[in-house]
Amino acid sequence: MHGVATARLLGSKSLYIPRLAGVFCAFGMCNSDLRHDHVRSWLQDLDSRTTCSTEILEGAFREMHEAAGKLLAREGFEGDKAVLQRAYDLRYFGQQWTVAVECSSTDPTAIRAAFEKVFERLFGYVQTAGSIEVVNLRLAAIGKLDALKVAPVPSTVSDPLPHSRRRVWIGRETGFADIPIYDGTKLTPRQQMVGPAVVEEATTTIFIGLGDRLTITDAGNYHVRLAHAEEVA
């Protein structure tokens, strides 16, 4: 509702408004990949051949893979829709906090290299001969959702038609004015309108001021180019 007025006060030249601005967080949550994080405590020296060999780590991850795969399958994710990502919580001995390191390998040498790369990026140094403790084994079980499809852009663009007119406060200089009211659900990509006007959506209302130009983007969202940066009451 107040996006355009706020942008004008800030001196912005344009404003981008998602069509689903009022429920954007919920929309993102409902269309994000499903994820379960499996964690197994380990607390072993990475260099110990009796507790952190490739064979032992592979066996532990194999058990986690089996449980995670069954869970994803029950939820309808199989084949390329089911993705399993390995990671470790690691630290140098004597340190309190761990560093999460994504690494598909169970080779201790590869795990050390992955840890040192992340550690150096975070803290600027590594202990090349330091002992590393594996605190947790992690497995992210991800169920991939289909990507959202963007509606095709129409080959021809018609002028948008308001469904009604209404008296609306425009600003101090103009006061109230009888302006067009548009139904946002009927607006299509590349349509344009010049304000003042109101667009009504199910989850938000957009007001554009005198001389502002609103364009429906190819993705169906709103791009407003502001006419000038005058003060809006």
C-alpha positions as CSV (number, residue, x, y, z in Angstrom):
1,M,0.0,0.0,0.0
2,H,2.7,2.5,1.0
3,G,5.6,1.2,-1.1
4,V,5.4,3.8,-3.8
5,A,5.0,6.7,-1.4
6,T,8.0,5.4,0.7
7,A,10.1,5.0,-2.4
8,R,9.3,8.6,-3.4
9,L,10.3,9.9,0.0
10,L,13.6,8.0,-0.3
11,G,14.3,9.5,-3.7
12,S,14.1,6.2,-5.5
13,K,13.5,6.1,-9.2
14,S,11.6,2.8,-9.3
15,L,10.1,0.1,-7.1
16,Y,9.6,-3.7,-7.6
17,I,6.6,-5.3,-6.0
18,P,6.1,-9.1,-6.0
19,R,2.5,-10.0,-6.9
20,L,2.3,-12.1,-3.8
21,A,3.9,-9.6,-1.5
22,G,1.4,-10.1,1.3
23,V,2.1,-13.9,1.5
24,F,5.7,-14.0,0.1
25,C,7.2,-15.9,3.1
26,A,4.4,-18.5,3.1
27,F,4.6,-18.9,-0.7
28,G,8.3,-19.5,-0.5
29,M,7.9,-22.0,2.4
30,C,5.3,-24.0,0.5
31,N,7.4,-24.1,-2.7
32,S,10.8,-24.9,-1.1
33,D,12.3,-28.4,-1.2
34,L,11.4,-30.6,1.7
35,R,14.4,-31.4,4.0
36,H,15.1,-33.7,6.9
37,D,18.4,-33.4,8.8
38,H,19.8,-36.6,10.3
39,V,22.5,-36.2,12.9
40,R,24.6,-39.0,14.5
41,S,27.0,-38.2,17.4
42,W,30.5,-39.5,16.8
43,L,33.2,-37.8,18.9
44,Q,36.2,-39.5,17.4
45,D,39.7,-38.5,16.3
46,L,39.7,-38.1,12.5
47,D,43.1,-39.7,12.3
48,S,42.1,-42.8,14.2
49,R,42.1,-45.9,11.9
50,T,40.0,-47.9,14.4
51,T,37.2,-45.3,14.7
52,C,37.3,-43.1,11.7
53,S,38.5,-45.2,8.8
54,T,36.9,-44.9,5.4
55,E,35.2,-48.3,5.9
56,I,33.8,-47.4,9.3
57,L,32.5,-44.0,8.2
58,E,30.9,-45.6,5.0
59,G,29.1,-48.1,7.2
60,A,27.7,-45.4,9.5
61,F,26.6,-43.3,6.5
62,R,25.1,-46.4,4.9
63,E,22.8,-46.9,7.9
64,M,21.8,-43.2,7.8
65,H,21.2,-43.4,4.0
66,E,18.9,-46.3,4.5
67,A,16.8,-44.6,7.1
68,A,16.7,-41.3,5.2
69,G,15.8,-42.9,1.9
70,K,12.9,-44.8,3.5
71,L,11.6,-41.6,5.0
72,L,11.7,-39.7,1.7
73,A,10.1,-42.6,-0.1
74,R,7.2,-42.6,2.3
75,E,6.7,-38.9,1.5
76,G,6.8,-39.6,-2.3
77,F,10.4,-38.6,-3.2
78,E,12.4,-41.2,-5.0
79,G,15.0,-41.4,-7.8
80,D,16.3,-38.0,-8.8
81,K,13.7,-36.3,-6.5
82,A,15.5,-37.7,-3.5
83,V,18.9,-36.2,-2.7
84,L,21.2,-37.1,0.2
85,Q,24.0,-34.7,1.2
86,R,26.7,-35.7,3.7
87,A,28.4,-33.3,6.1
88,Y,30.5,-33.3,9.2
89,D,30.7,-31.2,12.4
90,L,34.4,-30.9,13.0
91,R,36.8,-29.0,15.3
92,Y,40.4,-29.0,16.3
93,F,40.8,-30.7,19.7
94,G,40.4,-28.3,22.5
95,Q,38.0,-26.0,20.7
96,Q,34.5,-25.5,21.9
97,W,32.7,-24.8,18.7
98,T,32.4,-27.0,15.6
99,V,32.5,-26.1,12.0
100,A,29.9,-27.6,9.6
101,V,31.7,-29.0,6.5
102,E,29.9,-30.5,3.5
103,C,31.9,-33.4,2.2
104,S,30.6,-36.5,0.3
105,S,33.9,-38.4,0.9
106,T,34.6,-40.7,3.8
107,D,38.4,-40.5,3.2
108,P,40.0,-38.9,6.3
109,T,42.5,-37.0,4.0
110,A,39.7,-35.5,1.9
111,I,37.7,-34.6,5.1
112,R,40.7,-32.8,6.6
113,A,41.2,-30.9,3.3
114,A,37.6,-29.8,3.2
115,F,37.7,-28.8,6.9
116,E,40.9,-26.8,6.5
117,K,39.5,-25.0,3.5
118,V,36.3,-23.9,5.4
119,F,38.3,-23.1,8.6
120,E,40.8,-20.9,6.8
121,R,38.0,-19.0,5.0
122,L,36.3,-18.4,8.4
123,F,39.3,-17.7,10.6
124,G,42.2,-17.0,8.4
125,Y,44.5,-19.8,9.5
126,V,44.8,-23.6,9.8
127,Q,46.7,-25.9,12.1
128,T,48.4,-28.1,9.5
129,A,49.4,-30.7,12.0
130,G,46.4,-30.2,14.3
131,S,44.3,-33.1,15.5
132,I,40.7,-32.9,14.3
133,E,37.7,-34.3,16.1
134,V,34.6,-35.6,14.3
135,V,31.8,-34.5,16.6
136,N,28.8,-35.4,14.4
137,L,28.0,-37.1,11.1
138,R,25.2,-35.3,9.2
139,L,23.0,-36.3,6.4
140,A,20.5,-33.9,4.7
141,A,17.7,-35.8,3.1
142,I,16.2,-33.5,0.5
143,G,12.9,-34.1,-1.4
144,K,13.1,-32.0,-4.6
145,L,9.9,-30.2,-5.7
146,D,9.3,-29.3,-9.3
147,A,10.4,-25.8,-10.2
148,L,7.7,-23.2,-10.4
149,K,6.6,-22.5,-13.9
150,V,6.3,-18.9,-15.2
151,A,3.2,-18.3,-17.3
152,P,4.1,-17.7,-21.0
153,V,4.2,-14.0,-22.1
154,P,1.2,-13.2,-24.4
155,S,2.1,-12.4,-28.0
156,T,-0.2,-9.4,-28.0
157,V,-0.7,-6.9,-25.2
158,S,-4.0,-5.2,-24.6
159,D,-4.6,-2.1,-22.5
160,P,-5.7,-2.9,-18.9
161,L,-9.3,-2.1,-18.1
162,P,-10.3,-0.9,-14.7
163,H,-13.3,-2.6,-13.0
164,S,-14.4,0.6,-11.3
165,R,-13.5,4.1,-10.2
166,R,-13.2,5.5,-6.6
167,R,-12.3,8.7,-4.8
168,V,-8.8,8.3,-3.4
169,W,-6.4,10.6,-1.5
170,I,-3.6,11.4,-4.0
171,G,-1.5,13.9,-1.9
172,R,-1.4,17.4,-0.5
173,E,-1.2,19.1,-3.9
174,T,-4.0,17.1,-5.6
175,G,-6.2,16.1,-2.7
176,F,-8.9,13.5,-3.5
177,A,-9.5,12.4,-7.0
178,D,-11.7,9.9,-8.8
179,I,-9.2,7.3,-10.1
180,P,-9.4,3.9,-11.8
181,I,-9.3,0.7,-9.7
182,Y,-7.8,-2.4,-11.3
183,D,-8.3,-6.1,-10.5
184,G,-4.7,-7.5,-10.2
185,T,-5.7,-11.0,-11.1
186,K,-6.8,-9.8,-14.6
187,L,-3.5,-8.0,-15.4
188,T,-1.1,-9.8,-17.7
189,P,2.6,-9.4,-18.5
190,R,3.8,-6.2,-20.3
191,Q,0.5,-4.3,-19.6
192,Q,1.1,-0.8,-18.4
193,M,-0.8,2.0,-16.7
194,V,-0.1,5.5,-15.6
195,G,-1.2,6.8,-12.2
196,P,-2.9,7.8,-10.2
197,A,-4.5,4.3,-9.9
198,V,-5.1,1.5,-7.5
199,V,-4.4,-2.2,-8.1
200,E,-6.3,-4.6,-5.8
201,E,-4.8,-8.1,-5.2
202,A,-6.0,-10.8,-2.9
203,T,-3.1,-10.2,-0.5
204,T,-2.1,-6.6,-1.1
205,T,-3.2,-3.3,-2.5
206,I,-0.9,-1.1,-4.7
207,F,-1.3,2.6,-5.1
208,I,0.6,4.5,-7.8
209,G,0.7,8.3,-7.7
210,L,0.3,11.0,-10.3
211,G,2.4,10.3,-13.4
212,D,3.9,7.0,-12.0
213,R,4.1,4.2,-14.6
214,L,3.4,0.7,-13.6
215,T,4.4,-2.3,-15.8
216,I,3.6,-5.9,-15.3
217,T,6.8,-7.8,-15.7
218,D,7.2,-11.0,-17.7
219,A,7.1,-13.0,-14.4
220,G,3.8,-11.3,-13.6
221,N,5.0,-9.0,-10.8
222,Y,4.9,-5.2,-10.6
223,H,7.5,-2.6,-11.6
224,V,6.7,1.0,-10.8
225,R,8.8,3.9,-12.3
226,L,8.3,7.0,-10.2
227,A,7.4,10.3,-12.0
228,H,9.2,12.5,-9.4
229,A,10.3,12.5,-5.8
230,E,7.8,15.1,-4.4
231,E,6.7,14.8,-0.8
232,V,3.6,12.6,-0.4
233,A,1.2,13.2,2.5
